[in-house]
Amino acid sequence: MKWLLGIVGVVVVLAALGMVRSALHLKSGAAIDPSLVVKVKRADLDVTVSETGKIEPKSKAEIKSKVAGQVLSVYVKEGERVRNGQKLIQLDPIDYRREVERSQADLAQSKTQLEFATSQLGRREKAFEGRGISQAEYDTAKNEVALARARVQLAQVALSSAQDKLRYTTITAPMDGVVTQRGIEPRVHQATTQALETLSIACSPATAAASL
């Protein structure tokens, strides 16, 4: 029991000596490193997490040419931001303009034929009422009018198709985006329904992104 009391006494003495030494050190005026002094205050704790990954676009549209033709101009560069409807590429429109003009002429001719057939039917109808022509001749006149009307409708459809093809020679952006790759150049022949050299536009969740 005495030996235990002796150990406790030694520990107390050593602790007292340490306190005295610390007090003497503070009284000696020893400088404290300012970098170790921090004022306590309430603040948010910033946490940064570093990870590797791949950014995928929110949406991506592959652009294809609806008509064949030579590329005349490419209006965008890599990294350029584009807007929905902005002109991207111009194909040579000469052949398609001629097709529109030819279809317009065909439509005008068909309308003229319809007017003539309608006029003929009117005269044949009066003659038929006066028993000047047979039933067969009268039916033939009515049939000519029906055929002329059908030719007008076909010419209108052909003209609409030609106008659509001419419009397709100007390729525009289907949505907002940023050009990330330009894989097509002028003077290149573009086959119909073929992807424009991996031309595509993508839109990321935060900002629009495009690939051309």
C-alpha positions as a Markdown table, in Angstrom:
| # | Residue | x | y | z |
|---|---|---|---|---|
| 1 | Met | 0.0 | 0.0 | 0.0 |
| 2 | Lys | 2.8 | 2.4 | 0.8 |
| 3 | Trp | 4.4 | 1.8 | -2.6 |
| 4 | Leu | 1.1 | 2.7 | -4.3 |
| 5 | Leu | 1.0 | 6.0 | -2.4 |
| 6 | Gly | 4.6 | 6.7 | -3.3 |
| 7 | Ile | 3.8 | 6.3 | -7.1 |
| 8 | Val | 0.8 | 8.6 | -6.9 |
| 9 | Gly | 3.0 | 11.2 | -5.1 |
| 10 | Val | 5.6 | 11.1 | -7.9 |
| 11 | Val | 2.9 | 11.6 | -10.6 |
| 12 | Val | 1.4 | 14.6 | -8.8 |
| 13 | Val | 4.9 | 16.2 | -8.4 |
| 14 | Leu | 5.7 | 15.7 | -12.1 |
| 15 | Ala | 2.3 | 17.2 | -13.1 |
| 16 | Ala | 3.0 | 20.2 | -10.8 |
| 17 | Leu | 6.4 | 20.7 | -12.3 |
| 18 | Gly | 4.9 | 20.7 | -15.8 |
| 19 | Met | 2.4 | 23.3 | -14.9 |
| 20 | Val | 5.0 | 25.5 | -13.4 |
| 21 | Arg | 7.2 | 25.2 | -16.5 |
| 22 | Ser | 4.4 | 26.2 | -18.8 |
| 23 | Ala | 3.5 | 29.2 | -16.6 |
| 24 | Leu | 7.2 | 30.3 | -16.7 |
| 25 | His | 7.3 | 29.9 | -20.5 |
| 26 | Leu | 4.2 | 32.1 | -21.0 |
| 27 | Lys | 5.6 | 34.7 | -18.6 |
| 28 | Ser | 8.9 | 34.8 | -20.5 |
| 29 | Gly | 7.0 | 36.4 | -23.5 |
| 30 | Ala | 7.8 | 33.8 | -26.1 |
| 31 | Ala | 6.2 | 34.6 | -29.5 |
| 32 | Ile | 3.3 | 32.4 | -30.8 |
| 33 | Asp | 3.3 | 31.6 | -34.5 |
| 34 | Pro | 0.4 | 33.6 | -36.0 |
| 35 | Ser | -0.4 | 30.8 | -38.5 |
| 36 | Leu | -1.5 | 28.7 | -35.5 |
| 37 | Val | -4.0 | 31.3 | -34.3 |
| 38 | Val | -7.5 | 31.1 | -35.8 |
| 39 | Lys | -10.5 | 33.2 | -34.7 |
| 40 | Val | -13.4 | 31.0 | -34.0 |
| 41 | Lys | -16.6 | 31.8 | -36.1 |
| 42 | Arg | -19.6 | 30.1 | -37.6 |
| 43 | Ala | -19.2 | 29.3 | -41.3 |
| 44 | Asp | -20.1 | 26.8 | -44.1 |
| 45 | Leu | -17.7 | 24.0 | -44.7 |
| 46 | Asp | -16.6 | 23.7 | -48.3 |
| 47 | Val | -16.1 | 20.1 | -49.5 |
| 48 | Thr | -14.6 | 19.4 | -52.9 |
| 49 | Val | -15.0 | 15.9 | -54.4 |
| 50 | Ser | -12.7 | 15.1 | -57.4 |
| 51 | Glu | -14.0 | 12.3 | -59.7 |
| 52 | Thr | -13.4 | 11.2 | -63.3 |
| 53 | Gly | -16.3 | 10.6 | -65.7 |
| 54 | Lys | -17.8 | 11.2 | -69.2 |
| 55 | Ile | -20.3 | 14.0 | -69.9 |
| 56 | Glu | -23.2 | 12.8 | -72.1 |
| 57 | Pro | -25.5 | 15.1 | -73.9 |
| 58 | Lys | -29.1 | 15.4 | -72.8 |
| 59 | Ser | -30.3 | 14.9 | -76.4 |
| 60 | Lys | -28.6 | 14.4 | -79.7 |
| 61 | Ala | -30.0 | 14.6 | -83.3 |
| 62 | Glu | -28.2 | 13.1 | -86.3 |
| 63 | Ile | -28.8 | 15.3 | -89.3 |
| 64 | Lys | -29.2 | 13.7 | -92.7 |
| 65 | Ser | -29.5 | 15.3 | -96.2 |
| 66 | Lys | -32.9 | 14.6 | -97.7 |
| 67 | Val | -31.6 | 15.4 | -101.2 |
| 68 | Ala | -28.4 | 14.7 | -103.0 |
| 69 | Gly | -26.1 | 17.5 | -104.1 |
| 70 | Gln | -22.7 | 19.2 | -103.9 |
| 71 | Val | -22.0 | 21.1 | -100.7 |
| 72 | Leu | -21.5 | 24.8 | -101.5 |
| 73 | Ser | -21.0 | 26.3 | -98.1 |
| 74 | Val | -20.6 | 25.3 | -94.4 |
| 75 | Tyr | -21.6 | 28.2 | -92.2 |
| 76 | Val | -20.5 | 27.0 | -88.8 |
| 77 | Lys | -17.2 | 26.2 | -87.0 |
| 78 | Glu | -16.3 | 23.9 | -84.2 |
| 79 | Gly | -17.2 | 25.3 | -80.8 |
| 80 | Glu | -19.7 | 27.7 | -82.3 |
| 81 | Arg | -23.1 | 28.0 | -80.6 |
| 82 | Val | -26.0 | 27.6 | -83.0 |
| 83 | Arg | -29.7 | 28.3 | -82.6 |
| 84 | Asn | -32.7 | 26.3 | -83.7 |
| 85 | Gly | -33.4 | 27.1 | -87.4 |
| 86 | Gln | -29.9 | 28.6 | -88.0 |
| 87 | Lys | -28.5 | 27.8 | -91.4 |
| 88 | Leu | -25.7 | 25.2 | -91.2 |
| 89 | Ile | -25.0 | 23.9 | -94.7 |
| 90 | Gln | -26.0 | 25.0 | -98.3 |
| 91 | Leu | -26.2 | 22.4 | -101.1 |
| 92 | Asp | -26.1 | 23.3 | -104.7 |
| 93 | Pro | -29.8 | 24.3 | -105.5 |
| 94 | Ile | -29.5 | 24.8 | -109.3 |
| 95 | Asp | -31.0 | 21.5 | -110.4 |
| 96 | Tyr | -33.8 | 21.7 | -107.9 |
| 97 | Arg | -34.7 | 25.3 | -109.0 |
| 98 | Arg | -35.0 | 24.0 | -112.6 |
| 99 | Glu | -37.2 | 21.2 | -111.4 |
| 100 | Val | -39.5 | 23.8 | -109.7 |
| 101 | Glu | -39.7 | 25.9 | -112.9 |
| 102 | Arg | -40.5 | 22.8 | -114.9 |
| 103 | Ser | -43.2 | 21.7 | -112.5 |
| 104 | Gln | -44.7 | 25.2 | -112.6 |
| 105 | Ala | -44.8 | 25.1 | -116.4 |
| 106 | Asp | -46.5 | 21.6 | -116.3 |
| 107 | Leu | -49.1 | 22.9 | -113.8 |
| 108 | Ala | -49.9 | 25.9 | -116.0 |
| 109 | Gln | -50.3 | 23.6 | -119.1 |
| 110 | Ser | -52.5 | 21.2 | -117.1 |
| 111 | Lys | -54.8 | 24.1 | -116.1 |
| 112 | Thr | -55.0 | 25.3 | -119.7 |
| 113 | Gln | -56.1 | 21.8 | -120.8 |
| 114 | Leu | -58.7 | 21.7 | -118.1 |
| 115 | Glu | -60.1 | 25.0 | -119.2 |
| 116 | Phe | -60.3 | 23.8 | -122.8 |
| 117 | Ala | -61.9 | 20.5 | -121.8 |
| 118 | Thr | -64.4 | 22.3 | -119.6 |
| 119 | Ser | -65.3 | 24.6 | -122.5 |
| 120 | Gln | -65.7 | 21.7 | -124.8 |
| 121 | Leu | -68.0 | 19.9 | -122.4 |
| 122 | Gly | -70.2 | 22.9 | -122.2 |
| 123 | Arg | -70.6 | 23.0 | -126.0 |
| 124 | Arg | -71.1 | 19.2 | -126.2 |
| 125 | Glu | -73.7 | 19.4 | -123.4 |
| 126 | Lys | -75.8 | 21.9 | -125.4 |
| 127 | Ala | -75.4 | 19.8 | -128.5 |
| 128 | Phe | -76.5 | 16.7 | -126.6 |
| 129 | Glu | -79.6 | 18.4 | -125.3 |
| 130 | Gly | -80.5 | 19.3 | -128.9 |
| 131 | Arg | -79.8 | 15.8 | -130.0 |
| 132 | Gly | -76.9 | 17.0 | -132.1 |
| 133 | Ile | -74.4 | 14.4 | -130.7 |
| 134 | Ser | -74.7 | 10.9 | -129.3 |
| 135 | Gln | -74.5 | 9.8 | -125.7 |
| 136 | Ala | -71.1 | 8.4 | -126.3 |
| 137 | Glu | -69.7 | 11.7 | -127.6 |
| 138 | Tyr | -71.1 | 13.5 | -124.6 |
| 139 | Asp | -69.6 | 10.9 | -122.2 |
| 140 | Thr | -66.3 | 11.3 | -123.9 |
| 141 | Ala | -66.3 | 15.1 | -123.3 |
| 142 | Lys | -67.1 | 14.5 | -119.6 |
| 143 | Asn | -64.3 | 12.0 | -119.3 |
| 144 | Glu | -61.9 | 14.5 | -120.9 |
| 145 | Val | -62.7 | 17.0 | -118.1 |
| 146 | Ala | -62.2 | 14.4 | -115.4 |
| 147 | Leu | -58.8 | 13.5 | -116.9 |
| 148 | Ala | -57.8 | 17.1 | -117.1 |
| 149 | Arg | -58.7 | 17.7 | -113.5 |
| 150 | Ala | -56.6 | 14.7 | -112.5 |
| 151 | Arg | -53.6 | 16.0 | -114.5 |
| 152 | Val | -53.9 | 19.3 | -112.6 |
| 153 | Gln | -53.8 | 17.6 | -109.3 |
| 154 | Leu | -50.8 | 15.5 | -110.3 |
| 155 | Ala | -49.0 | 18.7 | -111.5 |
| 156 | Gln | -49.7 | 20.4 | -108.1 |
| 157 | Val | -48.3 | 17.4 | -106.2 |
| 158 | Ala | -45.2 | 17.4 | -108.5 |
| 159 | Leu | -44.7 | 21.2 | -107.9 |
| 160 | Ser | -45.0 | 20.8 | -104.1 |
| 161 | Ser | -42.4 | 18.0 | -104.2 |
| 162 | Ala | -40.0 | 20.0 | -106.3 |
| 163 | Gln | -40.4 | 23.0 | -103.9 |
| 164 | Asp | -39.7 | 20.7 | -100.9 |
| 165 | Lys | -36.5 | 19.4 | -102.5 |
| 166 | Leu | -35.4 | 22.9 | -103.2 |
| 167 | Arg | -36.0 | 23.9 | -99.6 |
| 168 | Tyr | -34.0 | 20.8 | -98.4 |
| 169 | Thr | -30.9 | 22.1 | -100.1 |
| 170 | Thr | -30.6 | 24.5 | -97.1 |
| 171 | Ile | -29.9 | 22.5 | -94.0 |
| 172 | Thr | -30.7 | 24.2 | -90.6 |
| 173 | Ala | -30.1 | 23.3 | -87.0 |
| 174 | Pro | -33.0 | 21.3 | -85.5 |
| 175 | Met | -32.4 | 22.7 | -82.0 |
| 176 | Asp | -30.1 | 24.9 | -80.0 |
| 177 | Gly | -26.6 | 23.6 | -79.5 |
| 178 | Val | -22.8 | 23.9 | -79.8 |
| 179 | Val | -20.7 | 22.6 | -82.7 |
| 180 | Thr | -18.3 | 20.0 | -81.3 |
| 181 | Gln | -17.0 | 18.5 | -84.5 |
| 182 | Arg | -17.0 | 19.7 | -88.1 |
| 183 | Gly | -16.6 | 16.7 | -90.4 |
| 184 | Ile | -17.8 | 18.1 | -93.7 |
| 185 | Glu | -16.3 | 20.6 | -96.1 |
| 186 | Pro | -17.5 | 22.5 | -99.3 |
| 187 | Arg | -17.2 | 20.9 | -102.7 |
| 188 | Val | -18.1 | 17.5 | -101.3 |
| 189 | His | -21.0 | 15.6 | -103.1 |
| 190 | Gln | -23.6 | 14.6 | -100.6 |
| 191 | Ala | -25.6 | 11.5 | -101.3 |
| 192 | Thr | -29.3 | 11.5 | -100.5 |
| 193 | Thr | -30.5 | 10.3 | -97.1 |
| 194 | Gln | -26.8 | 9.9 | -96.1 |
| 195 | Ala | -25.6 | 11.3 | -92.8 |
| 196 | Leu | -23.7 | 14.5 | -93.4 |
| 197 | Glu | -20.3 | 13.2 | -92.4 |
| 198 | Thr | -21.4 | 12.5 | -88.8 |
| 199 | Leu | -23.1 | 15.9 | -88.6 |
| 200 | Ser | -25.1 | 15.9 | -85.4 |
| 201 | Ile | -26.3 | 18.4 | -82.8 |
| 202 | Ala | -26.6 | 17.5 | -79.1 |
| 203 | Cys | -28.0 | 19.4 | -76.1 |
| 204 | Ser | -26.5 | 18.8 | -72.6 |
| 205 | Pro | -28.5 | 19.2 | -69.4 |
| 206 | Ala | -26.8 | 22.5 | -68.5 |
| 207 | Thr | -25.9 | 24.0 | -71.9 |
| 208 | Ala | -26.7 | 23.2 | -75.4 |
| 209 | Ala | -24.0 | 21.2 | -77.2 |
| 210 | Ala | -23.8 | 20.3 | -80.9 |
| 211 | Ser | -21.8 | 17.9 | -83.0 |
| 212 | Leu | -21.2 | 18.6 | -86.6 |
